[in-house]
Amino acid sequence: MNNSLCSPVLDKEIKEAAFQLGASKAPSPNGFSGIFYHNYWEIIREDLCKMVKAFFQPEFSVHCLNMTEIALIPKVPNPEAVTQLRPVALCNFTYKIISKILANRLKPMLAEIISPQQSAFIPGRQIKDNILLAHEAFHALKLRKKTKVYEMRLKLDMNKAYDRIEWDFLKEVLLKMGFDQTWLRLVMRCITSVSFIVLLNGKSENLFKPSRGIRHGDPISPYIFILVSDVLSVMLNKAVKRGIVQWIIFSRDSPTLSHLFFADDSIMFLKATERNCNVVASILNSYCHASGQASMLEGREVIIRGSQWQILNGTRVRLWIDKWFPVSPDGLLDPINDELVDENAFVSKIINLITKSWDLSNLNDRISDQDARRIKAMPVGGDCRSNRLVWPFSVSGCYSVKTGYNLIHPCNHPNHRHMRASGSHCVASPQRLFSSVGIWDPPLCARSAKKSRKLFSTDCYTVFGLPVSGKNVCPKQTIDWGKLLALELMEVADLNGHGAEEPTLQKTLIAGLGAVIRDEHGNFMRGAGKVRLASSPIEVEAHAALYDLVVASDLGNVHLECESDSKELIQSVKGNIQKGRWTIYPILAALKEKCRIFGSCSWKWIPRKANKAADVAAIEAKRKMCDEVWISRPPSSLAFVLQSDGLPCPPQV
């Protein structure tokens, strides 16, 4: 290997390298581009070959050829930081010929030296190979059945990878790989003799010399980088052989797929355990410290900055330092007096695990009354497992690239053009259309804007004979749609109390819970109402469902059919609670646990109009601000609703 690398250079080899370089690339500092060397090769051939052959002599200095101009190409319009500029090295074309000869000699040997996980710049390998492998691996992981052990795919990217390589580290890597001192001297001469001049606004600035890094645009740079990055691959392969990291096995007979490299990008597949993460982090830190690369784990700051703890038992989560208070913009609980703060206090200090509720007696003088109410409104103690780290910017609490990008680059999408036209009275809005026939009542419609918009779309489709929910309506059908709309709007004013209370809930955090239990014949058995603090309507629905099970808990081993008018809650209870809305996860976990005391427990969605009895019970509890339980004899307000439950339910709009 070393004999072919260090053999004398032939004229044919020099010409081949010169014509492999692009003719129309940016010119070098002397102003000559590749097309000059190609067109006038016969004239300059003799002098050029002498100069290139002299480079392979020990006493030759390449400093005069290795002066490089750097052009800064903007990555974004109107760049404001250096990181938003892409440096392009304009190397001397004569030097490129020398570097290309070294690259041509090194290239055929890379397949024997570089680990099989690397697919870029290796003859006989294609970068598409690893792309297909990664795609198949992700597909196989998606099809896997649920297990207790989670699996992790770790995507890493090296920032400014070429610019950070330490020359001493590169030299040691080449020696460890068995390269001859003569070849090592040639390579290091090309790398360490470089000097730069930055082109700024069309003018050349002062010359300077780097102390590390390799250049973009140098023909040998990609292969040098592959040799350096292979050190990381070797470290990971050693961890596989020693068994200190549990990697993913995709099938019984398949080999272990620990990692894949795409030049400076990489993907790792491992089991998501704390031990595995610590070992891999140690390997990455060791490699980055030795090679000069910035920590590959710096990107995790995006997740750390945005993630928060969801409290289940409060252990190992610090009360004043860790992020666990979702109401606060930074996720931290702000004390009234910093002098009273105990940095070593944990959240478990303010949780009563027996009653699964908050106990803020130790914080009476340290936090505001508003923060105390917000804490009491948070669900806690769904189970005795450890606290969960959640991503509060997604519904499920799981991180996604989309939500992470939106956190870094928030943008307010402009309104659609037709919406702006509606505001400027250029098109017929619902208000203008209905006010022209005298049926628009602003105070009434303001109480339920969402309902009125739904009525507008439905009734207009009915009038004009357009499809509604996939069904065609006969345009010849005579409908007094003005009276119909007026009746529906009147109904909005009477029955939309739950929606009208949502702004009140956000201010007071007070919600009413109602439970009504009937036998298999529909006869009333018992009911109850309760007042508690909650932060959102879906939390109120989840608390109400849990309260239903509590009220029915002394009925024994019975078969329950639980009904709720919240589709989201029913879907969350029936499905995987960890994929549901993360804010109600503790309540859902308590629901699952409570269901075990009954013979069976099924969940069913019913429309709001079929759930009037529970609504009345909740309203009564909130109005009286006290908890009540009724056995056999409900209050008069609830009895009236129960009598009307036998009537057919009106159709939903």
GUMARLUM-513087 format. One record per residue (C-alpha): residue in one letter; x, y negated, z negated. Coordinates in Angstrom, 1 decimal. Layout:
N
 aa     c1     c2     c3
  A      X      Y      Z
...
This chain:
653
 aa     c1     c2     c3
  M    0.0    0.0    0.0
  N    2.7   -2.5   -1.0
  N    4.8   -1.6    2.1
  S    2.0   -2.7    4.5
  L    1.3   -5.8    2.4
  C    4.9   -7.0    2.4
  S    6.0   -5.9    5.9
  P    7.4   -8.5    8.4
  V    4.8  -10.6   10.3
  L    4.4  -10.0   14.0
  D    3.5  -12.6   16.6
  K    0.4  -10.5   17.5
  E   -0.8  -10.6   13.9
  I   -0.3  -14.4   13.8
  K   -2.3  -14.9   17.0
  E   -5.1  -12.6   15.8
  A   -5.4  -14.6   12.5
  A   -5.4  -17.9   14.3
  F   -8.2  -16.9   16.7
  Q  -10.3  -15.4   13.9
  L  -10.6  -18.8   12.3
  G  -13.5  -21.1   13.4
  A  -12.5  -23.5   16.1
  S  -15.2  -26.1   15.3
  K  -14.7  -26.3   11.6
  A  -13.9  -29.7    9.9
  P  -10.5  -30.9   10.8
  S   -7.6  -30.7    8.4
  P   -5.8  -33.7    6.9
  N   -3.6  -34.0   10.0
  G   -6.7  -34.4   12.2
  F   -6.3  -31.2   14.1
  S   -9.1  -28.6   14.1
  G   -9.0  -25.0   15.2
  I  -10.0  -25.8   18.8
  F   -6.6  -27.6   19.3
  Y   -4.7  -24.4   18.3
  H   -6.9  -22.2   20.5
  N   -6.7  -24.3   23.6
  Y   -3.0  -25.1   23.4
  W   -1.8  -21.8   21.9
  E    0.8  -21.2   24.6
  I    2.4  -24.5   24.0
  I    2.6  -24.3   20.2
  R    2.9  -20.6   19.8
  E    6.7  -20.4   19.4
  D    7.0  -23.2   16.8
  L    3.9  -22.0   14.9
  C    5.1  -18.4   14.7
  K    8.5  -19.5   13.3
  M    6.8  -21.5   10.6
  V    4.5  -18.7    9.6
  K    7.3  -16.2    9.5
  A    9.4  -18.6    7.3
  F    6.6  -18.5    4.7
  F    7.3  -14.9    3.9
  Q   10.9  -15.8    3.0
  P   11.6  -16.4   -0.7
  E   13.0  -19.9   -0.4
  F   10.1  -21.4    1.7
  S    8.0  -24.2    0.2
  V    4.4  -24.5    1.3
  H    3.6  -27.7   -0.6
  C    3.6  -29.8    2.5
  L    1.0  -27.5    4.2
  N   -1.1  -27.1    1.2
  M   -2.3  -30.6    0.7
  T   -6.1  -30.4    0.8
  E   -8.8  -33.0    1.2
  I  -12.0  -32.5   -0.8
  A  -15.3  -33.8    0.7
  L  -18.2  -34.0   -1.6
  I  -21.5  -32.8    0.0
  P  -24.7  -33.8   -1.9
  K  -26.8  -30.9   -3.0
  V  -29.8  -33.1   -3.7
  P  -31.0  -36.5   -2.4
  N  -29.4  -39.4   -4.3
  P  -27.1  -37.4   -6.6
  E  -26.5  -38.8  -10.0
  A  -24.0  -36.3  -11.5
  V  -20.9  -34.5  -10.3
  T  -22.6  -31.2  -10.7
  Q  -25.0  -32.3   -7.9
  L  -22.2  -32.5   -5.4
  R  -20.7  -29.5   -3.6
  P  -16.9  -29.8   -3.1
  V  -15.7  -28.6    0.3
  A  -11.9  -28.1    0.7
  L  -10.6  -29.2    4.1
  C   -7.4  -27.1    4.3
  N   -4.6  -27.5    6.8
  F   -5.3  -25.1    9.7
  T   -1.7  -24.0    9.8
  Y   -2.0  -23.0    6.1
  K   -5.3  -21.2    6.9
  I   -3.4  -19.0    9.4
  I   -1.0  -17.9    6.6
  S   -3.8  -17.3    4.2
  K   -5.8  -15.4    6.9
  I   -2.9  -13.0    7.5
  L   -2.7  -12.2    3.7
  A   -6.5  -11.7    3.7
  N   -6.3   -9.3    6.7
  R   -3.7   -7.2    5.1
  L   -5.5   -7.0    1.8
  K   -9.0   -6.3    3.1
  P   -8.6   -2.7    4.2
  M   -7.4   -1.7    0.7
  L  -10.2   -3.2   -1.3
  A  -12.5   -0.2   -0.9
  E  -10.0    1.9   -2.9
  I   -9.4   -0.7   -5.5
  I  -12.7   -2.3   -6.3
  S  -15.4   -0.5   -8.3
  P  -18.3    0.9   -6.3
  Q  -20.8   -1.5   -8.0
  Q  -19.4   -4.4   -5.9
  S  -20.8   -4.6   -2.4
  A  -19.7   -8.1   -1.1
  F  -16.6   -8.7    1.1
  I  -15.7   -5.0    1.0
  P  -15.1   -3.2    4.4
  G  -17.5   -0.3    4.8
  R  -20.0   -1.7    2.3
  Q  -22.9   -4.1    2.9
  I  -24.3   -6.5    0.4
  K  -27.8   -5.2    1.5
  D  -26.9   -1.9   -0.1
  N  -27.1   -3.4   -3.6
  I  -30.1   -5.5   -2.7
  L  -32.0   -2.3   -1.8
  L  -30.8   -0.5   -4.9
  A  -31.9   -3.4   -7.1
  H  -35.3   -3.5   -5.4
  E  -35.8    0.3   -5.9
  A  -34.7    0.0   -9.5
  F  -37.2   -2.7  -10.2
  H  -39.9   -0.8   -8.5
  A  -39.1    2.3  -10.5
  L  -39.2    0.4  -13.8
  K  -42.6   -1.1  -12.9
  L  -44.0    2.3  -12.4
  R  -42.8    3.8  -15.6
  K  -45.1    4.8  -18.3
  K  -45.2    2.8  -21.5
  T  -42.7    3.9  -24.1
  K  -41.6    2.7  -27.6
  V  -38.2    1.7  -26.3
  Y  -38.1   -1.4  -24.1
  E  -35.8   -1.7  -21.1
  M  -34.0   -4.8  -19.9
  R  -32.8   -6.2  -16.7
  L  -30.1   -8.9  -17.2
  K  -29.5  -11.3  -14.3
  L  -26.2  -13.2  -14.5
  D  -24.7  -16.0  -12.4
  M  -21.3  -17.5  -12.7
  N  -21.3  -21.3  -12.5
  K  -18.4  -22.8  -10.6
  A  -16.8  -19.3  -10.5
  Y  -14.0  -20.2   -8.1
  D  -13.0  -23.4   -9.9
  R  -12.6  -21.7  -13.3
  I  -10.2  -18.8  -12.6
  E   -7.1  -19.0  -14.8
  W   -3.9  -18.5  -12.8
  D   -2.2  -16.5  -15.6
  F   -5.1  -14.2  -15.8
  L   -5.1  -13.7  -12.0
  K   -1.4  -12.9  -12.1
  E   -1.9  -10.3  -14.9
  V   -4.8   -8.7  -13.0
  L   -2.7   -8.3   -9.8
  L    0.2   -6.7  -11.8
  K   -2.2   -4.3  -13.6
  M   -3.6   -3.2  -10.3
  G   -0.1   -2.3   -9.1
  F    0.7   -5.0   -6.6
  D    4.4   -5.5   -5.8
  Q    6.2   -8.6   -7.1
  T    6.8   -9.8   -3.5
  W    3.1   -9.7   -2.7
  L    2.3  -11.3   -6.0
  R    4.8  -14.2   -5.2
  L    3.2  -14.8   -1.8
  V   -0.4  -15.0   -3.2
  M    0.5  -17.2   -6.2
  R    2.5  -19.5   -3.9
  C   -0.6  -20.1   -1.8
  I   -2.7  -20.7   -4.9
  T   -0.4  -22.7   -7.2
  S    1.1  -25.0   -4.5
  V   -2.2  -26.8   -3.7
  S   -2.7  -30.5   -4.2
  F   -6.0  -32.4   -3.7
  I   -7.1  -35.7   -2.3
  V  -10.8  -36.6   -2.8
  L  -12.6  -38.3    0.0
  L  -14.9  -40.9   -1.6
  N  -17.0  -43.2    0.6
  G  -14.8  -42.4    3.5
  K  -11.6  -43.3    1.7
  S   -8.8  -41.2    0.3
  E   -8.2  -41.4   -3.5
  N   -5.1  -40.6   -5.4
  L   -3.5  -37.2   -5.1
  F   -3.7  -34.7   -8.0
  K   -2.7  -31.1   -8.7
  P   -5.0  -28.5  -10.4
  S   -4.0  -26.1  -13.1
  R   -6.5  -23.4  -12.4
  G   -9.0  -22.3   -9.8
  I   -9.1  -21.2   -6.2
  R  -10.5  -23.1   -3.2
  H  -13.7  -22.8   -1.2
  G  -12.7  -22.6    2.4
  D   -9.4  -20.7    1.8
  P   -9.6  -17.4    3.7
  I   -8.1  -15.4    0.9
  S  -10.2  -16.8   -1.9
  P  -13.2  -14.4   -1.7
  Y  -10.9  -11.4   -1.9
  I   -9.0  -12.9   -4.8
  F  -12.2  -13.5   -6.6
  I  -13.4  -10.0   -6.0
  L  -10.2   -8.7   -7.7
  V  -10.8  -10.9  -10.7
  S  -14.5  -10.1  -11.1
  D  -13.8   -6.4  -10.9
  V  -12.3   -6.6  -14.4
  L  -15.8   -7.1  -15.7
  S  -17.0   -4.1  -13.8
  V  -14.3   -2.0  -15.2
  M  -15.1   -3.1  -18.8
  L  -18.8   -2.2  -18.2
  N  -17.9    1.2  -16.7
  K  -15.7    2.0  -19.7
  A  -18.7    1.2  -22.0
  V  -20.7    3.7  -19.9
  K  -18.2    6.5  -20.3
  R  -17.7    5.9  -24.0
  G  -21.5    5.8  -24.5
  I  -21.4    2.7  -26.7
  V  -24.2    1.1  -24.6
  Q  -27.4    2.9  -23.7
  W  -28.0    2.2  -20.0
  I  -31.2    3.0  -18.0
  I  -31.5    6.5  -16.4
  F  -34.1    6.3  -13.7
  S  -34.7   10.0  -13.3
  R  -33.5   13.3  -14.8
  D  -31.0   14.0  -12.0
  S  -29.9   10.5  -11.1
  P  -26.6    9.0  -12.1
  T  -26.6    6.1  -14.6
  L  -27.1    2.7  -12.9
  S  -25.5    0.3  -15.3
  H  -24.9   -2.8  -13.1
  L  -24.7   -4.1   -9.6
  F  -22.5   -6.9   -8.3
  F  -23.3   -9.4   -5.5
  A  -20.0  -11.4   -5.3
  D  -20.4  -13.8   -8.2
  D  -23.9  -12.6   -9.1
  S  -24.7   -9.5  -11.1
  I  -27.6   -7.5  -12.5
  M  -27.4   -5.1  -15.5
  F  -29.9   -2.4  -16.5
  L  -29.9   -1.4  -20.2
  K  -32.2   -0.5  -23.0
  A  -33.4   -3.5  -24.9
  T  -31.9   -2.8  -28.4
  E  -30.1   -5.2  -30.6
  R  -27.0   -3.0  -30.6
  N  -26.9   -2.9  -26.8
  C  -27.3   -6.7  -26.6
  N  -24.4   -7.2  -29.0
  V  -22.1   -4.9  -27.2
  V  -22.8   -6.4  -23.8
  A  -22.5  -10.0  -25.2
  S  -19.1   -9.0  -26.6
  I  -18.0   -7.7  -23.2
  L  -19.1  -10.8  -21.4
  N  -17.5  -13.2  -24.0
  S  -14.2  -11.3  -23.8
  Y  -14.2  -11.5  -20.0
  C  -15.1  -15.1  -19.9
  H  -12.5  -16.1  -22.5
  A   -9.8  -14.3  -20.6
  S  -10.7  -15.3  -17.0
  G  -11.6  -18.9  -17.8
  Q  -15.3  -18.5  -16.8
  A  -17.9  -20.4  -18.6
  S  -20.1  -18.2  -20.8
  M  -22.6  -16.4  -18.7
  L  -25.0  -16.6  -21.6
  E  -25.2  -20.4  -21.5
  G  -28.4  -20.0  -19.4
  R  -30.2  -18.5  -22.4
  E  -30.3  -21.9  -23.9
  V  -33.4  -22.5  -21.8
  I  -35.2  -19.6  -23.5
  I  -33.8  -20.5  -27.0
  R  -34.8  -24.1  -26.7
  G  -38.4  -23.3  -25.7
  S  -39.1  -20.1  -27.6
  Q  -40.7  -20.0  -31.0
  W  -41.4  -17.4  -33.7
  Q  -44.9  -16.1  -34.2
  I  -45.3  -15.4  -37.9
  L  -46.5  -12.0  -39.0
  N  -44.8  -11.4  -42.3
  G  -42.5  -14.5  -42.4
  T  -39.3  -12.6  -43.3
  R  -36.0  -13.7  -41.7
  V  -37.6  -16.9  -40.4
  R  -36.3  -20.0  -42.1
  L  -39.1  -22.4  -43.2
  W  -37.4  -25.7  -42.3
  I  -34.8  -24.8  -39.7
  D  -36.3  -22.2  -37.3
  K  -39.0  -23.0  -34.8
  W  -42.3  -21.4  -35.9
  F  -44.8  -24.3  -36.1
  P  -46.4  -24.5  -32.7
  V  -48.3  -27.7  -33.3
  S  -45.1  -29.7  -33.6
  P  -43.4  -30.7  -30.3
  D  -40.1  -29.3  -31.4
  G  -41.6  -26.3  -33.2
  L  -40.2  -27.4  -36.6
  L  -42.0  -28.2  -39.8
  D  -41.3  -31.7  -40.9
  P  -41.0  -32.3  -44.6
  I  -42.1  -35.6  -46.3
  N  -38.9  -35.8  -48.2
  D  -35.7  -34.2  -46.9
  E  -34.2  -34.1  -50.4
  L  -36.8  -31.5  -51.4
  V  -35.9  -29.1  -48.6
  D  -34.4  -25.7  -49.3
  E  -32.6  -24.6  -46.1
  N  -32.5  -21.0  -47.3
  A  -36.2  -20.7  -47.9
  F  -38.1  -18.3  -45.6
  V  -41.7  -18.5  -44.3
  S  -42.6  -15.4  -46.3
  K  -42.4  -17.7  -49.3
  I  -45.8  -19.3  -48.3
  I  -47.6  -16.1  -47.2
  N  -49.7  -13.8  -49.4
  L  -49.2  -10.4  -47.7
  I  -51.9   -8.8  -49.8
  T  -54.7  -11.1  -48.7
  K  -52.9  -11.8  -45.4
  S  -53.4  -15.5  -45.8
  W  -51.3  -18.6  -46.4
  D  -50.4  -19.7  -49.9
  L  -49.2  -23.3  -49.7
  S  -49.0  -24.0  -53.4
  N  -45.3  -24.3  -53.2
  L  -45.5  -27.0  -50.5
  N  -48.1  -29.4  -51.9
  D  -45.6  -32.2  -52.3
  R  -43.4  -31.5  -49.4
  I  -45.7  -31.6  -46.3
  S  -48.6  -33.8  -45.2
  D  -52.2  -32.8  -45.6
  Q  -52.6  -32.6  -41.9
  D  -49.7  -30.2  -41.5
  A  -51.1  -28.1  -44.3
  R  -54.5  -27.8  -42.6
  R  -52.8  -26.8  -39.3
  I  -50.8  -24.1  -41.1
  K  -53.9  -22.7  -42.7
  A  -55.5  -22.6  -39.2
  M  -52.8  -20.4  -37.9
  P  -53.5  -16.7  -37.9
  V  -51.0  -14.6  -39.9
  G  -50.4  -11.1  -41.2
  G  -51.9   -9.2  -38.3
  D  -49.6   -6.3  -39.3
  C  -46.6   -5.6  -41.4
  R  -44.1   -5.6  -38.5
  S  -41.5   -8.1  -37.9
  N  -42.2  -11.6  -36.6
  R  -42.4  -12.0  -32.8
  L  -40.3  -14.3  -30.7
  V  -42.7  -15.8  -28.1
  W  -42.6  -18.2  -25.2
  P  -45.4  -20.7  -26.0
  F  -45.5  -22.1  -22.5
  S  -47.2  -18.9  -21.1
  V  -50.5  -17.4  -22.1
  S  -49.1  -14.0  -23.0
  G  -46.1  -15.4  -24.8
  C  -43.7  -13.7  -22.4
  Y  -41.1  -15.7  -20.5
  S  -41.4  -16.1  -16.8
  V  -39.2  -17.9  -14.3
  K  -42.1  -20.1  -13.3
  T  -42.7  -21.4  -16.8
  G  -39.0  -21.8  -17.5
  Y  -38.6  -23.9  -14.3
  N  -41.6  -26.0  -15.2
  L  -40.1  -26.6  -18.7
  I  -36.8  -27.9  -17.1
  H  -38.4  -29.8  -14.2
  P  -41.9  -30.9  -15.3
  C  -43.9  -32.5  -12.6
  N  -47.4  -33.9  -12.4
  H  -49.0  -32.8   -9.1
  P  -50.8  -35.7   -7.4
  N  -54.6  -35.5   -7.0
  H  -55.9  -34.2   -3.8
  R  -56.8  -36.7   -1.2
  H  -60.6  -36.0   -1.3
  M  -60.5  -36.5   -5.1
  R  -59.0  -39.9   -4.6
  A  -61.6  -40.7   -2.0
  S  -64.3  -39.6   -4.4
  G  -63.0  -42.1   -6.9
  S  -63.1  -44.9   -4.4
  H  -66.7  -44.1   -3.3
  C  -65.6  -43.0    0.2
  V  -67.4  -39.7   -0.1
  A  -70.6  -38.5   -1.7
  S  -69.8  -37.5   -5.3
  P  -72.4  -35.7   -7.4
  Q  -73.1  -38.9   -9.3
  R  -73.7  -40.9   -6.2
  L  -75.8  -38.1   -4.6
  F  -78.1  -37.6   -7.6
  S  -78.3  -41.2   -8.6
  S  -79.7  -42.0   -5.2
  V  -82.8  -39.9   -6.0
  G  -83.0  -41.1   -9.6
  I  -82.1  -38.0  -11.6
  W  -78.6  -38.8  -12.8
  D  -78.5  -39.4  -16.6
  P  -74.9  -40.4  -17.6
  P  -75.3  -39.9  -21.4
  L  -76.7  -36.4  -20.8
  C  -74.2  -35.3  -18.2
  A  -71.3  -36.7  -20.3
  R  -72.1  -34.1  -23.0
  S  -71.3  -31.3  -20.6
  A  -69.4  -32.4  -17.6
  K  -68.2  -28.9  -16.8
  K  -71.8  -27.5  -16.8
  S  -73.1  -30.3  -14.6
  R  -70.3  -29.6  -12.1
  K  -71.3  -26.0  -12.0
  L  -75.0  -26.9  -11.5
  F  -74.1  -29.3   -8.8
  S  -72.3  -26.6   -6.7
  T  -74.9  -23.9   -7.4
  D  -78.0  -26.0   -6.7
  C  -76.6  -27.7   -3.6
  Y  -75.8  -24.3   -2.2
  T  -79.3  -23.2   -2.9
  V  -80.7  -26.3   -1.2
  F  -78.6  -26.1    1.9
  G  -78.9  -22.3    2.3
  L  -75.1  -21.6    1.9
  P  -73.8  -18.4    0.4
  V  -73.8  -18.1   -3.4
  S  -71.7  -15.4   -4.9
  G  -71.5  -13.6   -1.5
  K  -75.3  -13.6   -1.0
  N  -77.2  -15.7    1.6
  V  -80.1  -17.8    0.5
  C  -82.9  -18.3    3.0
  P  -82.9  -21.9    4.2
  K  -86.6  -21.9    4.7
  Q  -87.3  -21.1    1.1
  T  -89.2  -24.0   -0.5
  I  -87.5  -25.1   -3.8
  D  -88.3  -28.1   -5.8
  W  -84.6  -28.5   -6.5
  G  -85.0  -31.9   -8.2
  K  -87.2  -30.5  -10.9
  L  -85.0  -27.4  -11.2
  L  -81.9  -29.5  -11.7
  A  -83.7  -31.7  -14.3
  L  -84.7  -28.7  -16.3
  E  -81.2  -27.2  -16.2
  L  -79.7  -30.5  -17.3
  M  -82.2  -30.6  -20.2
  E  -81.1  -27.1  -21.1
  V  -77.5  -28.2  -21.1
  A  -78.3  -30.8  -23.8
  D  -80.1  -28.3  -26.0
  L  -77.9  -25.2  -25.7
  N  -74.4  -26.3  -25.1
  G  -73.6  -27.0  -28.8
  H  -70.5  -24.7  -28.8
  G  -68.9  -26.6  -26.0
  A  -69.7  -29.9  -27.5
  E  -68.0  -28.9  -30.7
  E  -64.6  -28.2  -29.1
  P  -63.4  -31.8  -29.5
  T  -64.6  -31.7  -33.1
  L  -62.7  -28.5  -33.6
  Q  -59.5  -30.1  -32.5
  K  -59.9  -32.9  -35.0
  T  -61.2  -31.1  -38.1
  L  -60.0  -27.6  -37.4
  I  -63.2  -26.4  -39.1
  A  -65.2  -23.6  -37.4
  G  -68.2  -21.5  -38.3
  L  -68.2  -17.7  -38.0
  G  -71.4  -15.7  -37.6
  A  -72.1  -12.0  -37.8
  V  -75.4  -10.2  -37.2
  I  -75.7   -6.4  -37.6
  R  -78.6   -4.3  -36.2
  D  -79.4   -0.7  -36.1
  E  -79.8    1.5  -33.0
  H  -83.3    0.2  -32.6
  G  -82.4   -3.4  -32.7
  N  -83.7   -4.0  -36.2
  F  -81.9   -6.5  -38.4
  M  -79.7   -4.9  -41.1
  R  -77.6   -7.7  -42.4
  G  -75.9  -11.0  -41.4
  A  -73.3  -13.3  -42.6
  G  -71.8  -16.8  -42.0
  K  -68.4  -18.1  -43.0
  V  -66.4  -21.3  -42.6
  R  -62.7  -21.2  -41.8
  L  -59.9  -23.2  -40.1
  A  -59.0  -22.5  -36.5
  S  -57.0  -24.2  -33.8
  S  -58.8  -23.2  -30.6
  P  -62.1  -21.7  -29.4
  I  -60.5  -18.4  -28.5
  E  -59.2  -18.2  -32.1
  V  -62.7  -18.8  -33.4
  E  -64.1  -16.0  -31.3
  A  -61.3  -13.6  -32.5
  H  -61.9  -14.6  -36.1
  A  -65.6  -14.0  -35.6
  A  -65.1  -10.5  -34.2
  L  -62.8   -9.6  -37.1
  Y  -65.4  -11.1  -39.6
  D  -68.0   -8.8  -38.0
  L  -66.0   -5.7  -38.8
  V  -65.4   -7.0  -42.4
  V  -69.1   -7.4  -42.9
  A  -69.8   -3.9  -41.6
  S  -66.9   -2.3  -43.4
  D  -69.0   -0.9  -46.2
  L  -71.4    0.9  -43.9
  G  -69.2    3.9  -43.9
  N  -68.2    6.2  -41.0
  V  -70.7    4.8  -38.5
  H  -70.5    4.2  -34.7
  L  -70.3    0.5  -33.9
  E  -71.0   -1.3  -30.7
  C  -69.4   -4.8  -31.0
  E  -70.8   -7.5  -28.8
  S  -69.3  -10.9  -28.0
  D  -69.9  -13.7  -25.5
  S  -66.1  -14.2  -24.9
  K  -64.9  -12.3  -21.9
  E  -61.3  -13.0  -22.7
  L  -61.6  -11.6  -26.2
  I  -63.3   -8.4  -24.9
  Q  -60.6   -7.9  -22.3
  S  -57.8   -8.5  -24.8
  V  -59.3   -6.0  -27.3
  K  -59.8   -3.3  -24.7
  G  -56.4   -3.8  -23.1
  N  -52.8   -4.1  -24.4
  I  -53.0   -6.8  -27.1
  Q  -49.3   -7.7  -26.5
  K  -50.3   -8.9  -23.0
  G  -53.2  -10.9  -24.2
  R  -53.1  -14.5  -25.4
  W  -50.2  -14.7  -27.9
  T  -51.9  -17.1  -30.2
  I  -54.5  -14.5  -31.3
  Y  -52.1  -11.5  -31.4
  P  -52.2  -11.2  -35.2
  I  -56.0  -11.3  -35.2
  L  -56.2   -8.6  -32.4
  A  -53.7   -6.4  -34.4
  A  -56.0   -6.7  -37.4
  L  -59.0   -5.8  -35.3
  K  -57.3   -2.7  -34.0
  E  -56.4   -1.7  -37.6
  K  -59.9   -2.4  -38.9
  C  -61.6   -0.3  -36.1
  R  -60.0    2.8  -37.5
  I  -62.3    2.9  -40.6
  F  -65.3    3.5  -38.3
  G  -66.3    6.7  -36.5
  S  -66.0    4.8  -33.2
  C  -65.9    1.2  -32.1
  S  -66.7    0.0  -28.6
  W  -66.6   -3.5  -27.3
  K  -69.1   -5.1  -24.9
  W  -69.5   -8.5  -23.4
  I  -72.9  -10.2  -23.5
  P  -73.9  -13.6  -22.1
  R  -74.2  -16.6  -24.5
  K  -78.0  -16.6  -24.3
  A  -78.1  -13.0  -25.6
  N  -76.0  -14.0  -28.6
  K  -78.2  -16.7  -30.1
  A  -78.5  -15.0  -33.5
  A  -74.8  -15.0  -34.2
  D  -74.5  -18.6  -32.9
  V  -77.3  -19.7  -35.4
  A  -75.5  -17.9  -38.2
  A  -72.3  -19.7  -37.4
  I  -74.0  -23.0  -37.2
  E  -75.7  -22.5  -40.5
  A  -72.4  -21.6  -42.2
  K  -70.7  -24.7  -40.8
  R  -73.6  -27.0  -41.7
  K  -73.8  -25.8  -45.3
  M  -69.9  -25.5  -45.5
  C  -70.2  -22.3  -47.5
  D  -70.1  -18.5  -47.0
  E  -73.3  -16.6  -47.1
  V  -74.3  -12.9  -46.6
  W  -77.9  -11.9  -46.0
  I  -79.1   -8.3  -46.6
  S  -82.4   -7.3  -44.9
  R  -83.9  -10.8  -45.3
  P  -82.3  -13.5  -43.0
  P  -83.0  -17.2  -43.4
  S  -85.9  -18.8  -41.6
  S  -83.8  -20.4  -38.9
  L  -82.2  -17.0  -38.1
  A  -85.5  -15.2  -38.4
  F  -87.1  -17.3  -35.6
  V  -84.2  -16.4  -33.2
  L  -84.4  -12.7  -34.1
  Q  -88.1  -12.7  -33.2
  S  -87.4  -14.1  -29.8
  D  -84.6  -11.6  -29.0
  G  -87.1   -9.1  -27.8
  L  -88.0  -11.4  -24.9
  P  -86.2  -11.0  -21.5
  C  -82.9  -12.9  -21.4
  P  -83.1  -15.8  -19.0
  P  -80.8  -15.6  -16.0
  Q  -77.3  -17.1  -16.2
  V  -76.5  -20.2  -14.1
